[in-house]
Amino acid sequence: MAEITEKEQEAAGMQYALQLYQERYGNVNSAMARLMNEITSLRESDAAVSSLHGKAGRPAMINAGMGFMVDASLGRPDRVAVAIGGRIIAEKSIDEAKAIIAERVSAREAALGRLRSERKELESAIYSLTRRLQGAVA
């Protein structure tokens, strides 16, 4: 039975590290996609909240989730219910709701920026390790 050489052992270690980097890269891309979807949804919420002024008593369709809509009438379009965390929903003015939306967008954009930096570092590490691995097995 042949023994594994030090060079083969080093190549196997690099291959394993490369696999870990590639998995992390995929996870970062997935997290970035989720954040971008959340930012889009928040911006849509901002547009919806902005359009409520002066529409008291007007008919509306309320999203009940999962593609179900409910007929409704806007009773107090100057106030909106906002999930503020811990399963707590608070009534807020439109300006307060818009400020909360802006904070949430800002937080997600900051997280997106950090993930972009991490992805760039991972790309560099993957490229470098791939080159080293190619040299080790050549």
Secondary structure by P-SEA (a helix, b strand, c coil): cccccaaaaaaaaaaaaaaaaaaaaaaaaaaaaaaaaaaaaaaaaaaaaaaccccccbbbbbcccccbbbbbccccccbbbbbccccbbbbbcaaaaaaaaaaaaaaaaaaaaaaaaaaaaaaaaaaaaaaaaaaaac
